[in-house]
Amino acid sequence: MNTRTRVLILTVTGLMAATAIVGYTVNTRDAAAGTSPTGSIDLATADTIVFRDTAPGPDFGHIASVPSAHPDATPTVSSTLCDRFYAANNTAICLQRGGALPATYATVLDHSLHQVRQVKTAGFPNRARVSASGRMVSWTMFVQGDSYLSDDFSTRTAILDTKTGRLIDNVESIPLTLDGKPYQAADVNYWGITFAADDNTFYATVRTAGRTYLVQGDYRAWTARTLRENVECPSLSPDGTRIVFKKRVNASANRPWRLYVLDLRTMVETPLADEHSIDDQAAWLNNNTVMYGRPRQSGGDWDIWAVPADGGGSPRILIPDASSPTPLGTDTGP
Protein backbone atom coordinates (compact mmCIF):
# COMPACT_ATOMS: atom_id res chain seq x y z
CA MET A 1 0.00 0.00 0.00
CA ASN A 2 1.59 3.30 -1.08
CA THR A 3 1.56 6.61 0.83
CA ARG A 4 -1.22 8.15 -1.23
CA THR A 5 -3.50 5.18 -0.67
CA ARG A 6 -2.89 5.36 3.10
CA VAL A 7 -3.65 9.08 3.03
CA LEU A 8 -6.97 8.54 1.27
CA ILE A 9 -8.04 5.71 3.58
CA LEU A 10 -7.19 7.62 6.75
CA THR A 11 -8.82 10.85 5.62
CA VAL A 12 -12.01 9.33 4.27
CA THR A 13 -12.37 7.22 7.42
CA GLY A 14 -11.95 10.29 9.61
CA LEU A 15 -14.46 12.32 7.64
CA MET A 16 -17.07 9.59 7.69
CA ALA A 17 -16.61 9.00 11.42
CA ALA A 18 -16.90 12.71 12.12
CA THR A 19 -19.99 13.29 10.01
CA ALA A 20 -22.00 10.06 10.02
CA ILE A 21 -25.70 10.74 10.59
CA VAL A 22 -28.76 8.64 11.29
CA GLY A 23 -31.44 10.90 9.81
CA TYR A 24 -32.00 13.96 7.71
CA THR A 25 -34.98 15.87 9.06
CA VAL A 26 -34.34 18.43 11.78
CA ASN A 27 -36.45 18.63 14.91
CA THR A 28 -37.59 15.01 14.71
CA ARG A 29 -36.83 12.11 17.04
CA ASP A 30 -35.97 8.64 15.91
CA ALA A 31 -37.76 6.52 18.49
CA ALA A 32 -36.53 3.29 16.95
CA ALA A 33 -32.95 4.40 17.53
CA GLY A 34 -33.71 5.25 21.14
CA THR A 35 -33.00 8.97 20.78
CA SER A 36 -33.69 10.80 24.02
CA PRO A 37 -32.95 14.55 23.89
CA THR A 38 -32.57 16.13 27.32
CA GLY A 39 -33.92 19.58 26.54
CA SER A 40 -34.28 22.51 24.16
CA ILE A 41 -31.57 24.89 23.01
CA ASP A 42 -32.11 28.60 22.47
CA LEU A 43 -29.44 30.32 20.38
CA ALA A 44 -30.25 33.57 22.20
CA THR A 45 -28.70 32.14 25.37
CA ALA A 46 -25.49 34.04 26.13
CA ASP A 47 -22.16 32.55 27.21
CA THR A 48 -22.86 29.17 25.64
CA ILE A 49 -20.96 26.78 23.41
CA VAL A 50 -23.15 24.86 20.99
CA PHE A 51 -21.76 21.79 19.26
CA ARG A 52 -22.48 18.47 17.60
CA ASP A 53 -22.55 15.56 20.06
CA THR A 54 -20.31 12.69 18.87
CA ALA A 55 -20.53 10.43 21.91
CA PRO A 56 -21.53 6.88 20.94
CA GLY A 57 -25.17 6.22 21.77
CA PRO A 58 -28.62 7.67 21.17
CA ASP A 59 -27.49 11.31 21.18
CA PHE A 60 -24.88 10.88 18.44
CA GLY A 61 -25.18 13.64 15.85
CA HIS A 62 -27.54 15.79 17.92
CA ILE A 63 -26.86 19.47 18.56
CA ALA A 64 -26.00 20.08 22.21
CA SER A 65 -24.83 22.95 24.42
CA VAL A 66 -22.84 23.69 27.56
CA PRO A 67 -22.11 26.95 29.44
CA SER A 68 -18.89 28.47 28.12
CA ALA A 69 -17.71 28.97 31.71
CA HIS A 70 -18.31 25.27 32.46
CA PRO A 71 -17.61 23.28 29.30
CA ASP A 72 -17.29 20.13 31.42
CA ALA A 73 -20.96 20.36 32.46
CA THR A 74 -23.50 17.75 31.38
CA PRO A 75 -24.67 18.89 27.93
CA THR A 76 -28.21 19.89 27.09
CA VAL A 77 -29.05 17.80 24.03
CA SER A 78 -31.62 18.88 21.45
CA SER A 79 -33.60 16.82 18.96
CA THR A 80 -31.82 18.47 16.01
CA LEU A 81 -29.53 16.23 13.96
CA CYS A 82 -26.71 17.64 11.84
CA ASP A 83 -23.54 16.54 10.09
CA ARG A 84 -22.07 20.01 10.34
CA PHE A 85 -23.34 23.01 12.32
CA TYR A 86 -22.64 26.66 13.00
CA ALA A 87 -24.65 29.56 14.43
CA ALA A 88 -24.56 33.27 15.19
CA ASN A 89 -27.09 35.87 16.33
CA ASN A 90 -30.14 33.58 16.44
CA THR A 91 -29.42 31.95 13.06
CA ALA A 92 -27.94 28.50 12.45
CA ILE A 93 -26.94 26.42 9.47
CA CYS A 94 -27.34 22.65 9.74
CA LEU A 95 -25.91 20.39 7.04
CA GLN A 96 -27.52 16.96 6.85
CA ARG A 97 -27.00 13.88 4.74
CA GLY A 98 -29.09 10.71 5.00
CA GLY A 99 -32.51 9.20 4.58
CA ALA A 100 -33.81 6.15 2.70
CA LEU A 101 -32.80 7.84 -0.56
CA PRO A 102 -29.55 9.60 0.45
CA ALA A 103 -29.73 13.34 -0.13
CA THR A 104 -28.00 16.38 1.31
CA TYR A 105 -29.71 19.43 2.76
CA ALA A 106 -28.55 22.82 3.98
CA THR A 107 -31.14 23.94 6.52
CA VAL A 108 -31.32 27.42 8.02
CA LEU A 109 -32.67 27.38 11.59
CA ASP A 110 -33.98 30.09 13.89
CA HIS A 111 -33.01 30.68 17.52
CA SER A 112 -35.14 27.70 18.64
CA LEU A 113 -33.56 25.44 15.99
CA HIS A 114 -36.77 25.42 13.96
CA GLN A 115 -36.48 25.28 10.19
CA VAL A 116 -36.65 28.60 8.32
CA ARG A 117 -35.41 27.52 4.91
CA GLN A 118 -34.07 24.31 3.41
CA VAL A 119 -31.94 23.92 0.29
CA LYS A 120 -31.47 20.54 -1.32
CA THR A 121 -27.93 20.21 -2.54
CA ALA A 122 -25.42 17.53 -3.47
CA GLY A 123 -22.29 16.10 -1.96
CA PHE A 124 -20.81 15.39 1.44
CA PRO A 125 -21.21 18.07 4.21
CA ASN A 126 -17.90 19.74 4.90
CA ARG A 127 -17.87 23.36 6.14
CA ALA A 128 -20.50 25.80 7.44
CA ARG A 129 -20.49 29.41 8.63
CA VAL A 130 -22.87 32.22 9.65
CA SER A 131 -21.87 35.88 9.79
CA ALA A 132 -21.83 37.60 13.19
CA SER A 133 -25.10 39.41 12.41
CA GLY A 134 -26.81 36.17 11.38
CA ARG A 135 -27.57 37.54 7.91
CA MET A 136 -25.03 35.74 5.70
CA VAL A 137 -24.84 31.94 5.62
CA SER A 138 -22.41 29.73 3.73
CA TRP A 139 -21.74 26.03 3.34
CA THR A 140 -19.31 23.78 1.47
CA MET A 141 -19.91 20.27 0.14
CA PHE A 142 -17.53 17.71 -1.30
CA VAL A 143 -19.10 16.76 -4.62
CA GLN A 144 -16.30 14.56 -5.92
CA GLY A 145 -13.77 12.69 -3.81
CA ASP A 146 -13.88 12.74 -0.02
CA SER A 147 -10.55 14.30 0.87
CA TYR A 148 -8.53 17.47 0.43
CA LEU A 149 -5.59 15.13 -0.13
CA SER A 150 -7.20 13.50 -3.18
CA ASP A 151 -6.14 14.91 -6.52
CA ASP A 152 -9.65 14.59 -7.93
CA PHE A 153 -11.59 16.28 -5.14
CA SER A 154 -14.12 18.96 -6.02
CA THR A 155 -16.16 21.26 -3.80
CA ARG A 156 -19.29 23.36 -4.13
CA THR A 157 -19.62 26.39 -1.87
CA ALA A 158 -22.82 28.40 -1.53
CA ILE A 159 -23.73 31.77 -0.02
CA LEU A 160 -27.24 32.63 1.17
CA ASP A 161 -28.31 36.15 2.10
CA THR A 162 -31.10 35.51 4.60
CA LYS A 163 -32.30 39.13 4.40
CA THR A 164 -32.88 39.23 0.64
CA GLY A 165 -33.26 35.49 0.07
CA ARG A 166 -30.57 35.57 -2.63
CA LEU A 167 -28.84 32.21 -3.03
CA ILE A 168 -25.56 31.74 -4.88
CA ASP A 169 -25.34 27.97 -5.09
CA ASN A 170 -21.76 27.93 -6.36
CA VAL A 171 -19.30 30.77 -5.81
CA GLU A 172 -17.00 29.55 -8.58
CA SER A 173 -18.64 32.15 -10.83
CA ILE A 174 -16.94 34.99 -8.94
CA PRO A 175 -14.28 36.84 -11.01
CA LEU A 176 -10.90 36.01 -9.46
CA THR A 177 -7.69 38.03 -9.39
CA LEU A 178 -4.69 35.80 -8.66
CA ASP A 179 -1.35 37.43 -7.87
CA GLY A 180 -2.68 40.71 -9.24
CA LYS A 181 -3.91 39.33 -12.58
CA PRO A 182 -7.37 38.21 -13.74
CA TYR A 183 -7.51 34.43 -13.60
CA GLN A 184 -9.76 31.75 -15.03
CA ALA A 185 -9.34 27.97 -14.94
CA ALA A 186 -11.56 24.91 -15.06
CA ASP A 187 -10.10 23.47 -11.85
CA VAL A 188 -10.96 26.40 -9.53
CA ASN A 189 -12.55 25.26 -6.24
CA TYR A 190 -13.61 27.35 -3.23
CA TRP A 191 -14.33 26.29 0.34
CA GLY A 192 -14.46 27.44 3.95
CA ILE A 193 -15.98 30.93 3.76
CA THR A 194 -15.81 33.23 6.80
CA PHE A 195 -17.59 36.61 6.93
CA ALA A 196 -16.49 40.02 8.20
CA ALA A 197 -18.76 42.17 10.36
CA ASP A 198 -19.94 44.26 7.40
CA ASP A 199 -21.74 41.25 5.84
CA ASN A 200 -19.98 42.10 2.58
CA THR A 201 -16.31 41.19 2.96
CA PHE A 202 -15.54 37.50 3.19
CA TYR A 203 -12.49 35.26 3.19
CA ALA A 204 -12.22 31.77 1.76
CA THR A 205 -9.85 29.20 0.30
CA VAL A 206 -9.41 28.80 -3.42
CA ARG A 207 -7.54 25.91 -5.01
CA THR A 208 -6.22 25.82 -8.54
CA ALA A 209 -3.28 24.16 -10.31
CA GLY A 210 -2.56 22.16 -7.16
CA ARG A 211 -2.10 25.21 -4.91
CA THR A 212 -4.33 26.78 -2.27
CA TYR A 213 -4.73 30.49 -1.55
CA LEU A 214 -6.48 32.76 0.91
CA VAL A 215 -8.88 35.00 -1.00
CA GLN A 216 -10.68 38.15 0.09
CA GLY A 217 -14.09 38.53 -1.50
CA ASP A 218 -16.47 41.43 -1.97
CA TYR A 219 -20.05 40.14 -1.99
CA ARG A 220 -21.76 43.22 -3.43
CA ALA A 221 -19.12 43.87 -6.10
CA TRP A 222 -18.84 40.12 -6.65
CA THR A 223 -15.06 40.00 -6.94
CA ALA A 224 -12.30 38.07 -5.19
CA ARG A 225 -8.52 38.40 -4.98
CA THR A 226 -5.79 36.20 -3.56
CA LEU A 227 -3.88 37.40 -0.51
CA ARG A 228 -1.56 34.55 0.41
CA GLU A 229 -0.65 31.01 -0.62
CA ASN A 230 -1.08 27.82 1.45
CA VAL A 231 -4.09 28.90 3.50
CA GLU A 232 -7.11 26.63 4.05
CA CYS A 233 -10.36 26.88 6.01
CA PRO A 234 -9.96 30.45 7.32
CA SER A 235 -11.92 31.72 10.30
CA LEU A 236 -12.01 35.43 11.15
CA SER A 237 -11.45 36.54 14.75
CA PRO A 238 -14.25 38.40 16.58
CA ASP A 239 -12.29 41.66 16.36
CA GLY A 240 -11.74 41.15 12.62
CA THR A 241 -7.95 41.50 12.78
CA ARG A 242 -6.76 37.89 12.42
CA ILE A 243 -7.55 34.65 10.68
CA VAL A 244 -6.95 31.18 12.07
CA PHE A 245 -6.37 28.64 9.32
CA LYS A 246 -4.91 25.24 8.60
CA LYS A 247 -1.60 25.22 6.74
CA ARG A 248 -0.20 22.29 4.79
CA VAL A 249 3.13 21.56 6.48
CA ASN A 250 3.74 17.92 5.64
CA ALA A 251 2.86 15.56 2.81
CA SER A 252 2.72 12.49 5.05
CA ALA A 253 -0.49 10.60 5.83
CA ASN A 254 -0.39 11.48 9.53
CA ARG A 255 0.48 15.17 9.90
CA PRO A 256 -0.33 17.22 6.79
CA TRP A 257 -1.81 20.35 8.47
CA ARG A 258 -1.15 22.62 11.42
CA LEU A 259 -3.18 25.55 12.73
CA TYR A 260 -1.75 29.03 12.26
CA VAL A 261 -3.00 32.54 12.99
CA LEU A 262 -2.48 35.24 10.36
CA ASP A 263 -2.41 38.93 11.30
CA LEU A 264 -4.28 40.62 8.43
CA ARG A 265 -2.48 43.94 8.94
CA THR A 266 1.12 42.69 9.02
CA MET A 267 0.51 39.33 7.22
CA VAL A 268 2.68 37.66 9.87
CA GLU A 269 1.87 33.98 10.58
CA THR A 270 2.05 32.41 14.04
CA PRO A 271 1.93 28.61 14.49
CA LEU A 272 -0.36 27.50 17.31
CA ALA A 273 0.78 25.17 20.05
CA ASP A 274 -1.10 22.08 18.86
CA GLU A 275 1.27 20.18 16.58
CA HIS A 276 -1.29 17.51 15.68
CA SER A 277 -2.75 17.52 12.20
CA ILE A 278 -6.02 19.46 12.30
CA ASP A 279 -8.52 19.07 9.46
CA ASP A 280 -11.21 21.50 10.58
CA GLN A 281 -12.40 25.06 10.11
CA ALA A 282 -11.51 26.28 13.58
CA ALA A 283 -13.74 28.70 15.52
CA TRP A 284 -12.85 31.50 17.92
CA LEU A 285 -14.04 30.97 21.48
CA ASN A 286 -13.00 34.60 22.06
CA ASN A 287 -10.31 36.94 20.76
CA ASN A 288 -7.67 35.04 22.70
CA THR A 289 -8.65 31.39 22.22
CA VAL A 290 -9.26 29.12 19.24
CA MET A 291 -11.32 25.91 19.37
CA TYR A 292 -11.60 23.09 16.86
CA GLY A 293 -12.50 19.45 16.35
CA ARG A 294 -9.70 16.89 16.63
CA PRO A 295 -9.99 13.14 16.14
CA ARG A 296 -8.52 10.82 18.71
CA GLN A 297 -5.41 8.80 17.98
CA SER A 298 -7.41 5.58 17.89
CA GLY A 299 -10.97 5.03 16.72
CA GLY A 300 -13.29 7.52 15.07
CA ASP A 301 -14.20 9.62 18.13
CA TRP A 302 -13.74 13.41 18.09
CA ASP A 303 -13.24 16.00 20.82
CA ILE A 304 -13.26 19.79 20.81
CA TRP A 305 -9.88 21.23 21.76
CA ALA A 306 -8.84 24.78 22.63
CA VAL A 307 -5.49 26.55 22.28
CA PRO A 308 -4.27 30.13 22.85
CA ALA A 309 -4.36 32.25 19.69
CA ASP A 310 -0.96 33.86 20.33
CA GLY A 311 1.04 30.68 19.79
CA GLY A 312 1.79 30.16 23.49
CA GLY A 313 0.36 27.79 26.07
CA SER A 314 -0.72 24.23 25.45
CA PRO A 315 -3.70 22.63 23.72
CA ARG A 316 -6.41 21.22 26.00
CA ILE A 317 -9.61 19.27 25.60
CA LEU A 318 -12.49 21.69 25.95
CA ILE A 319 -15.46 19.36 25.31
CA PRO A 320 -15.06 15.59 24.90
CA ASP A 321 -17.07 13.67 22.31
CA ALA A 322 -17.93 16.75 20.28
CA SER A 323 -17.36 18.58 16.98
CA SER A 324 -18.58 21.72 15.11
CA PRO A 325 -18.09 24.16 18.03
CA THR A 326 -19.96 27.48 18.01
CA PRO A 327 -19.60 30.23 20.65
CA LEU A 328 -22.83 32.09 21.48
CA GLY A 329 -22.75 35.48 23.16
CA THR A 330 -19.38 34.64 24.67
CA ASP A 331 -17.18 37.40 26.07
CA THR A 332 -14.83 38.12 23.18
CA GLY A 333 -12.06 39.34 25.44
CA PRO A 334 -9.82 42.38 24.96
Protein Blocks (a to p, Z undefined) as FASTA:
>chain_A
ZZklmmmmmmmmmmmmmmgcfbfbehiacfknopacfbdcdfkbghiacdddfbecjkgo
iacdddfklmmbccdddfbdcfbdcdeehiacdddeedjbdcdddddddfkopafbdcdd
edjdfbdcddfkomaccddddfedjbfkbmkbccddddddfknopacfbfklpccdeehi
acddfkbccehiacdfkomaccddddeehiacdddddfklopaddfbghiahiaddfkop
accddddfbfbfklmbccddddfklopacddfblbdcddddddfblmbccdddddfedjb
dcdddddfkopajdddfbghiehiacehiaebZZ
